[in-house]
Each structure stands twice: as C-alpha cells, then as structure tokens.
Amino acid sequence: MHTSLMRDKRAYSMTFWAVYIGAVIVPLIALATGLGRIFFTRAQLAAAADSAALAAAVEIDREAYMETGEVILTDQAYVWARQMVVQNSTWLTSKGIYPYVASIGVSGNTVEVTVGVHISPWILPGGSLVVTVSETGRAEVRAIRQ
C-alpha cells in the first residue's frame, strides 16, 4: 500500500509541473521573445527614420529657403526618404517585415519622418491582433552658404 501511495504522489507532482510549465513558463518565454523582437524592431526603425529624415532634409527648395528661411520639401524628399528606409532595414525585410514611410513633415527648421511597420506576423503568427511599431527621425536644416 505504501508503494502505491508513493506512485500516486509522483504522478500528481509530474502532472502539476507539466501543467505549470505549459500554463506559466511557455507563455512567459513567448512574451519575452515577443518583447525582444519589438525592442529590436524599434531600434532598426529609429536608425531608418533618422537616415530618412536626413535624406529628406537634403531635398528642400534651396531658393525658397535662402529667400524666406522657410523649409519647403521638393517632390524628391519622399523618394529619398523611402530609399533610406529600404537601405537601413534589410534585416527586417529578410524576415518578411516591410517598413514604410508613414509621414514626412516640417516643423520650423526640422524635417520629421515617421517610419512604421506592421510586425503582427512576426510576433503573433496566425493571430488577428495588429501590432504596429513606429519611430520618428528628425533632421535640422541649417543655413545654406553660397
């Protein structure tokens, strides 16, 4: 009888740990992995947004800036910003995650480019939750000398 009781305790203990690992440990590991991917993606997007802002800041109407001091972006600003996003996010695109230029704007002498990406397939494969990460890069336009 004593041997039978020991087996029951072991079986109970094994069942408890199997349920605990499945219900607690596995979701924690998944959460940690997902958060790590989000932080890494944000770092990649920050670099892409900064380079996109610099590229867009180069594409201003120089004559208007010299005459009025107003920063007006040319039509090529978006093209160059997009090119910089593509060049600075090759690791993300290799994983099937495609960053995009969400917006380009001017605030005073500063060009701001926001880059976004939908990372839902990477974080929650097959899930219906939409996860979007974005970062904004800024570049200041300084006086142009002739």
N, CA, C and O of each residue as an XYZ file, in Angstrom:
584
protein
N       0.812     -1.186      0.000
C       0.000      0.000      0.000
C       0.859      1.254      0.000
O       0.542      2.233     -0.676
N       1.927      1.222      0.746
C       2.808      2.374      0.821
C       3.417      2.700     -0.550
O       3.534      3.875     -0.897
N       3.806      1.687     -1.335
C       4.376      1.872     -2.667
C       3.357      2.501     -3.604
O       3.702      3.369     -4.405
N       2.130      2.080     -3.511
C       1.069      2.632     -4.346
C       0.852      4.113     -4.054
O       0.614      4.902     -4.968
N       0.934      4.484     -2.790
C       0.761      5.873     -2.396
C       1.897      6.737     -2.939
O       1.657      7.868     -3.363
N       3.120      6.231     -2.934
C       4.262      6.962     -3.473
C       4.092      7.216     -4.972
O       4.386      8.311     -5.453
N       3.628      6.226     -5.696
C       3.415      6.390     -7.127
C       2.369      7.461     -7.407
O       2.516      8.250     -8.340
N       1.320      7.488     -6.605
C       0.273      8.497     -6.778
C       0.829      9.899     -6.558
O       0.479     10.822     -7.294
N       1.693     10.074     -5.553
C       2.285     11.388     -5.282
C       3.191     11.819     -6.432
O       3.177     12.982     -6.834
N       3.973     10.888     -6.956
C       4.847     11.216     -8.081
C       4.031     11.595     -9.307
O       4.363     12.546    -10.016
N       2.985     10.862     -9.546
C       2.135     11.156    -10.702
C       1.485     12.523    -10.551
O       1.384     13.289    -11.510
N       1.046     12.816     -9.333
C       0.449     14.122     -9.078
C       1.483     15.224     -9.293
O       1.175     16.248     -9.904
N       2.688     15.029     -8.806
C       3.755     16.010     -8.938
C       4.122     16.227    -10.408
O       4.296     17.365    -10.845
N       4.237     15.154    -11.156
C       4.563     15.266    -12.584
C       3.459     16.014    -13.328
O       3.741     16.851    -14.185
N       2.226     15.717    -13.005
C       1.099     16.393    -13.642
C       1.108     17.880    -13.298
O       0.904     18.725    -14.170
N       1.343     18.194    -12.032
C       1.395     19.592    -11.610
C       2.454     20.356    -12.389
O       2.171     21.438    -12.904
N       3.672     19.818    -12.488
C       4.754     20.519    -13.176
C       4.510     20.614    -14.676
O       4.876     21.613    -15.295
N       3.912     19.618    -15.257
C       3.592     19.686    -16.687
C       2.592     20.806    -16.961
O       2.757     21.565    -17.916
N       1.562     20.910    -16.132
C       0.567     21.975    -16.285
C       1.199     23.337    -16.013
O       0.937     24.298    -16.735
N       2.029     23.424    -14.976
C       2.693     24.684    -14.632
C       3.584     25.171    -15.774
O       3.530     26.341    -16.152
N       4.385     24.289    -16.309
C       5.271     24.677    -17.412
C       4.452     25.109    -18.621
O       4.769     26.107    -19.269
N       3.410     24.365    -18.920
C       2.582     24.703    -20.082
C       1.779     25.974    -19.907
O       1.585     26.718    -20.868
N       1.310     26.236    -18.700
C       0.427     27.388    -18.474
C       1.163     28.651    -18.047
O       0.640     29.752    -18.220
N       2.371     28.516    -17.489
C       3.071     29.691    -16.978
C       4.391     29.945    -17.708
O       4.609     31.039    -18.228
N       5.247     28.970    -17.749
C       6.592     29.165    -18.282
C       6.579     29.412    -19.798
O       7.227     30.345    -20.272
N       5.863     28.603    -20.548
C       5.834     28.767    -22.014
C       5.286     30.136    -22.411
O       5.893     30.784    -23.264
N       4.167     30.621    -21.841
C       3.712     31.973    -22.191
C       4.709     33.069    -21.797
O       4.839     34.065    -22.509
N       5.409     32.898    -20.676
C       6.416     33.889    -20.294
C       7.569     33.931    -21.293
O       8.064     35.007    -21.627
N       7.985     32.792    -21.759
C       9.051     32.745    -22.768
C       8.566     33.398    -24.068
O       9.309     34.148    -24.701
N       7.335     33.117    -24.458
C       6.771     33.725    -25.664
C       6.679     35.244    -25.523
O       6.976     35.975    -26.469
N       6.272     35.718    -24.351
C       6.181     37.153    -24.098
C       7.559     37.804    -24.157
O       7.718     38.869    -24.753
N       8.541     37.178    -23.549
C       9.899     37.722    -23.563
C      10.447     37.771    -24.986
O      11.099     38.745    -25.364
N      10.195     36.756    -25.759
C      10.648     36.728    -27.155
C       9.958     37.823    -27.949
O      10.604     38.533    -28.719
N       8.657     37.964    -27.771
C       7.909     38.998    -28.480
C       8.372     40.396    -28.125
O       8.531     41.241    -29.006
N       8.588     40.649    -26.845
C       9.074     41.963    -26.427
C      10.473     42.234    -26.967
O      10.779     43.355    -27.373
N      11.305     41.226    -26.972
C      12.648     41.390    -27.543
C      12.583     41.760    -29.018
O      13.346     42.606    -29.486
N      11.682     41.134    -29.739
C      11.523     41.452    -31.160
C      10.999     42.870    -31.351
O      11.418     43.568    -32.274
N      10.092     43.295    -30.490
C       9.567     44.664    -30.593
C      10.675     45.679    -30.331
O      10.803     46.650    -31.077
N      11.478     45.476    -29.289
C      12.553     46.413    -28.987
C      13.599     46.438    -30.096
O      14.097     47.506    -30.452
N      13.934     45.282    -30.640
C      14.901     45.225    -31.727
C      14.347     45.947    -32.962
O      15.073     46.682    -33.631
N      13.073     45.738    -33.259
C      12.437     46.398    -34.403
C      12.451     47.907    -34.211
O      12.713     48.647    -35.159
N      12.174     48.370    -33.005
C      12.184     49.812    -32.735
C      13.576     50.400    -32.972
O      13.698     51.503    -33.507
N      14.614     49.681    -32.584
C      15.980     50.163    -32.803
C      16.279     50.250    -34.304
O      16.872     51.223    -34.770
N      15.865     49.230    -35.051
C      16.064     49.248    -36.505
C      15.287     50.399    -37.147
O      15.799     51.081    -38.034
N      14.050     50.609    -36.696
C      13.237     51.692    -37.249
C      13.799     53.063    -36.904
O      13.730     53.978    -37.726
N      14.350     53.224    -35.715
C      14.932     54.502    -35.322
C      16.088     54.868    -36.252
O      16.203     56.016    -36.680
N      16.933     53.905    -36.561
C      18.046     54.160    -37.485
C      17.520     54.503    -38.876
O      18.028     55.418    -39.524
N      16.513     53.777    -39.332
C      15.933     54.037    -40.651
C      15.258     55.405    -40.690
O      15.373     56.121    -41.685
N      14.553     55.777    -39.616
C      13.861     57.067    -39.570
C      14.858     58.223    -39.535
O      14.640     59.245    -40.185
N      15.939     58.073    -38.789
C      16.958     59.129    -38.745
C      17.601     59.342    -40.108
O      17.762     60.482    -40.543
N      17.968     58.264    -40.782
C      18.587     58.412    -42.098
C      17.581     58.942    -43.121
O      17.953     59.701    -44.015
N      16.316     58.548    -42.997
C      15.281     59.055    -43.900
C      15.071     60.548    -43.694
O      14.873     61.282    -44.663
N      15.110     61.012    -42.440
C      14.960     62.442    -42.163
C      16.127     63.237    -42.741
O      15.932     64.319    -43.293
N      17.328     62.705    -42.616
C      18.494     63.384    -43.204
C      18.379     63.462    -44.723
O      18.672     64.494    -45.326
N      17.952     62.368    -45.327
C      17.800     62.352    -46.786
C      16.718     63.329    -47.233
O      16.886     64.016    -48.240
N      15.622     63.398    -46.506
C      14.545     64.322    -46.860
C      14.973     65.773    -46.644
O      14.582     66.654    -47.410
N      15.773     66.025    -45.608
C      16.224     67.390    -45.319
C      17.140     67.929    -46.412
O      17.216     69.140    -46.623
N      17.822     67.046    -47.092
C      18.679     67.470    -48.205
C      17.826     67.942    -49.388
O      18.241     68.799    -50.168
N      16.638     67.370    -49.500
C      15.759     67.675    -50.627
C      14.782     68.801    -50.287
O      13.571     68.590    -50.221
N      15.328     69.996    -50.074
C      14.474     71.155    -49.839
C      14.613     72.110    -51.015
O      15.557     72.024    -51.799
N      13.657     73.018    -51.120
C      13.735     74.074    -52.137
C      14.739     75.102    -51.627
O      14.414     75.938    -50.784
N      15.961     75.030    -52.148
C      17.053     75.864    -51.650
C      16.808     77.351    -51.884
O      17.120     78.178    -51.026
N      16.248     77.691    -53.048
C      15.993     79.105    -53.344
C      14.986     79.693    -52.364
O      15.189     80.794    -51.852
N      13.913     78.976    -52.102
C      12.907     79.453    -51.152
C      13.507     79.575    -49.757
O      13.195     80.518    -49.030
N      14.357     78.638    -49.382
C      14.971     78.683    -48.065
C      15.904     79.878    -47.936
O      15.920     80.540    -46.899
N      16.687     80.163    -48.983
C      17.617     81.293    -48.936
C      16.876     82.625    -48.913
O      17.324     83.575    -48.272
N      15.741     82.698    -49.612
C      14.989     83.952    -49.671
C      14.138     84.189    -48.436
O      14.110     85.297    -47.900
N      13.449     83.160    -47.986
C      12.472     83.342    -46.903
C      12.851     82.644    -45.602
O      12.317     82.980    -44.545
N      13.755     81.689    -45.662
C      14.101     80.905    -44.481
C      13.099     79.796    -44.207
O      13.207     79.091    -43.204
N      12.115     79.636    -45.102
C      11.093     78.605    -44.936
C      11.553     77.289    -45.566
O      12.079     77.276    -46.679
N      11.354     76.199    -44.854
C      11.734     74.879    -45.348
C      10.558     74.306    -46.133
O       9.489     74.039    -45.584
N      10.787     74.125    -47.438
C       9.785     73.524    -48.323
C      10.427     72.306    -48.969
O      11.461     72.416    -49.628
N       9.811     71.145    -48.778
C      10.359     69.909    -49.336
C      10.020     69.802    -50.816
O       8.941     70.208    -51.248
N      10.947     69.252    -51.586
C      10.692     69.002    -53.003
C       9.985     67.663    -53.159
O       9.801     66.928    -52.189
N       9.592     67.356    -54.390
C       8.925     66.080    -54.665
C       9.843     64.884    -54.420
O       9.364     63.778    -54.169
N      11.136     65.093    -54.491
C      12.099     64.006    -54.313
C      12.329     63.640    -52.845
O      12.967     62.627    -52.558
N      11.825     64.438    -51.926
C      12.051     64.170    -50.499
C      11.500     62.806    -50.105
O      12.172     62.047    -49.406
N      10.290     62.487    -50.545
C       9.698     61.191    -50.203
C      10.491     60.054    -50.839
O      10.719     59.022    -50.208
N      10.911     60.245    -52.092
C      11.653     59.202    -52.806
C      12.942     58.864    -52.061
O      13.258     57.690    -51.865
N      13.689     59.891    -51.643
C      14.949     59.652    -50.943
C      14.728     59.109    -49.538
O      15.497     58.273    -49.062
N      13.680     59.581    -48.879
C      13.373     59.049    -47.541
C      13.042     57.567    -47.633
O      13.519     56.768    -46.827
N      12.227     57.204    -48.611
C      11.856     55.793    -48.801
C      13.098     54.947    -49.111
O      13.242     53.835    -48.603
N      13.984     55.480    -49.941
C      15.207     54.753    -50.288
C      16.058     54.489    -49.043
O      16.620     53.403    -48.899
N      16.156     55.462    -48.152
C      16.927     55.282    -46.926
C      16.274     54.258    -46.000
O      16.973     53.498    -45.330
N      14.951     54.231    -45.955
C      14.259     53.232    -45.136
C      14.563     51.833    -45.664
O      14.830     50.913    -44.891
N      14.522     51.682    -46.972
C      14.811     50.377    -47.589
C      16.252     49.953    -47.287
O      16.497     48.802    -46.925
N      17.191     50.869    -47.432
C      18.600     50.535    -47.214
C      18.927     50.228    -45.757
O      19.834     49.443    -45.479
N      18.198     50.840    -44.825
C      18.503     50.663    -43.407
C      17.630     49.633    -42.711
O      17.658     49.531    -41.485
N      16.863     48.876    -43.462
C      16.013     47.862    -42.834
C      16.096     46.526    -43.555
O      15.108     45.796    -43.636
N      17.262     46.208    -44.073
C      17.417     44.958    -44.819
C      17.211     43.732    -43.925
O      16.706     42.707    -44.385
N      17.601     43.835    -42.649
C      17.410     42.691    -41.759
C      15.929     42.425    -41.548
O      15.497     41.272    -41.567
N      15.150     43.477    -41.350
C      13.707     43.305    -41.162
C      13.054     42.734    -42.418
O      12.223     41.830    -42.331
N      13.428     43.256    -43.577
C      12.818     42.757    -44.816
C      13.207     41.305    -45.069
O      12.446     40.561    -45.688
N      14.378     40.895    -44.598
C      14.757     39.484    -44.752
C      13.858     38.573    -43.918
O      13.759     37.376    -44.189
N      13.205     39.140    -42.903
C      12.281     38.379    -42.054
C      10.821     38.532    -42.500
O       9.908     38.046    -41.833
N      10.610     39.217    -43.643
C       9.248     39.404    -44.149
C       8.512     40.565    -43.506
O       7.285     40.635    -43.572
N       9.245     41.475    -42.886
C       8.672     42.667    -42.250
C       9.108     43.866    -43.079
O      10.304     44.091    -43.270
N       8.137     44.641    -43.575
C       8.444     45.707    -44.530
C       8.086     47.088    -43.977
O       6.914     47.464    -43.957
N       9.088     47.839    -43.530
C       8.845     49.198    -43.031
C       8.394     50.127    -44.164
O       8.687     49.895    -45.337
N       7.680     51.175    -43.780
C       7.186     52.144    -44.761
C       7.295     53.552    -44.168
O       7.337     53.725    -42.950
N       7.341     54.549    -45.050
C       7.343     55.938    -44.610
C       5.896     56.315    -44.338
O       5.080     56.391    -45.258
N       5.585     56.550    -43.077
C       4.207     56.873    -42.692
C       3.894     58.344    -42.932
O       2.789     58.684    -43.355
N       4.869     59.226    -42.662
C       4.635     60.655    -42.884
C       5.952     61.409    -42.958
O       6.967     60.994    -42.399
N       5.901     62.523    -43.663
C       7.027     63.451    -43.729
C       6.440     64.834    -43.475
O       5.460     65.228    -44.106
N       7.041     65.555    -42.559
C       6.551     66.893    -42.253
C       7.675     67.826    -41.890
O       8.818     67.414    -41.692
N       7.325     69.100    -41.808
C       8.291     70.130    -41.450
C       7.745     70.886    -40.253
O       6.583     71.293    -40.236
N       8.588     71.067    -39.259
C       8.231     71.844    -38.078
C       9.351     72.855    -37.845
O      10.400     72.520    -37.294
N       9.117     74.084    -38.268
C      10.168     75.100    -38.181
C      11.286     74.765    -39.146
O      11.066     74.689    -40.355
N      12.477     74.565    -38.624
C      13.638     74.184    -39.437
C      13.920     72.692    -39.363
O      14.986     72.245    -39.789
N      12.998     71.925    -38.839
C      13.226     70.498    -38.631
C      12.333     69.671    -39.545
O      11.120     69.875    -39.609
N      12.958     68.736    -40.250
C      12.224     67.779    -41.079
C      11.995     66.540    -40.231
O      12.935     66.009    -39.640
N      10.756     66.077    -40.167
C      10.403     64.903    -39.372
C       9.860     63.814    -40.286
O       8.949     64.047    -41.081
N      10.427     62.634    -40.162
C       9.980     61.481    -40.945
C       9.592     60.377    -39.968
O      10.390     59.961    -39.127
N       8.353     59.914    -40.095
C       7.884     58.804    -39.270
C       7.873     57.542    -40.115
O       7.312     57.509    -41.210
N       8.505     56.504    -39.581
C       8.586     55.212    -40.252
C       7.814     54.206    -39.415
O       7.982     54.148    -38.197
N       6.979     53.423    -40.056
C       6.186     52.431    -39.344
C       6.363     51.050    -39.948
O       6.898     50.894    -41.045
N       5.902     50.049    -39.204
C       5.957     48.671    -39.690
C       4.917     47.852    -38.925
O       4.722     48.031    -37.723
N       4.264     46.960    -39.642
C       3.330     46.019    -39.028
C       4.118     44.751    -38.701
O       4.623     44.081    -39.602
N       4.222     44.427    -37.425
C       5.015     43.264    -37.026
C       4.151     42.123    -36.510
O       4.662     41.185    -35.897
N       2.861     42.194    -36.749
C       1.956     41.138    -36.271
C       2.362     39.744    -36.716
O       2.369     38.829    -35.892
N       2.706     39.540    -38.003
C       3.070     38.172    -38.415
C       4.315     37.650    -37.702
O       4.479     36.441    -37.541
N       5.176     38.542    -37.284
C       6.428     38.157    -36.639
C       6.214     37.875    -35.155
O       6.860     36.994    -34.588
N       5.305     38.625    -34.525
C       5.055     38.493    -33.097
C       4.007     37.416    -32.815
O       4.200     36.558    -31.954
N       2.897     37.474    -33.552
C       1.779     36.554    -33.328
C       1.395     35.868    -34.631
O       0.397     36.247    -35.243
N       2.152     34.875    -35.074
C       1.810     34.214    -36.334
C       0.398     33.633    -36.297
O       0.033     32.908    -35.372
N      -0.375     33.964    -37.309
C      -1.733     33.438    -37.400
C      -2.731     34.159    -36.515
O      -3.913     33.818    -36.514
N      -2.271     35.160    -35.752
C      -3.174     35.892    -34.869
C      -3.904     37.005    -35.596
O      -3.486     37.433    -36.672
N      -4.983     37.466    -35.015
C      -5.759     38.535    -35.635
C      -5.412     39.906    -35.058
O      -5.920     40.920    -35.538
N      -4.559     39.952    -34.043
C      -4.160     41.210    -33.431
C      -3.161     41.930    -34.339
O      -2.218     41.316    -34.837
N      -3.368     43.228    -34.554
C      -2.465     44.016    -35.389
C      -1.508     44.779    -34.482
O      -1.934     45.566    -33.638
N      -0.210     44.538    -34.664
C       0.818     45.214    -33.883
C       1.620     46.091    -34.830
O       2.247     45.592    -35.765
N       1.603     47.404    -34.590
C       2.338     48.353    -35.415
C       3.340     49.085    -34.539
O       3.022     49.508    -33.428
N       4.547     49.227    -35.050
C       5.598     49.954    -34.347
C       6.010     51.113    -35.248
O       6.107     50.951    -36.464
N       6.253     52.281    -34.657
C       6.713     53.419    -35.455
C       7.754     54.214    -34.685
O       7.779     54.217    -33.454
N       8.595     54.875    -35.425
C       9.632     55.746    -34.877
C       9.705     56.994    -35.754
O       9.436     56.938    -36.954
N      10.071     58.115    -35.143
C      10.195     59.369    -35.878
C      11.637     59.845    -35.822
O      12.248     59.923    -34.756
N      12.165     60.162    -37.006
C      13.509     60.717    -37.115
C      13.411     62.200    -37.407
O      12.481     62.644    -38.079
N      14.360     62.962    -36.909
C      14.360     64.405    -37.107
C      15.715     64.859    -37.627
O      16.759     64.350    -37.218
N      15.678     65.840    -38.549
C      16.908     66.428    -39.072
C      16.694     67.925    -39.201
O      15.698     68.374    -39.768
N      17.619     68.681    -38.682
C      17.518     70.132    -38.720
C      18.160     70.666    -39.992
O      19.248     70.242    -40.381
N      17.468     71.603    -40.634
C      18.001     72.268    -41.819
C      18.732     73.511    -41.333
O      18.177     74.333    -40.604
N      19.978     73.631    -41.748
C      20.793     74.768    -41.326
C      21.046     75.683    -42.511
O      20.746     75.333    -43.652
N      21.587     76.832    -42.242
C      21.814     77.851    -43.266
C      22.632     77.300    -44.421
O      23.601     76.564    -44.233
N      22.217     77.677    -45.610
C      22.928     77.266    -46.831
C      23.844     78.413    -47.224
O      23.409     79.560    -47.329
N      25.096     78.100    -47.436
C      26.063     79.134    -47.846
C      26.347     78.978    -49.329
O      26.444     77.873    -49.864
N      26.476     80.113    -49.958
C      26.763     80.080    -51.401
C      28.243     79.997    -51.665
O      28.663     79.961    -52.822
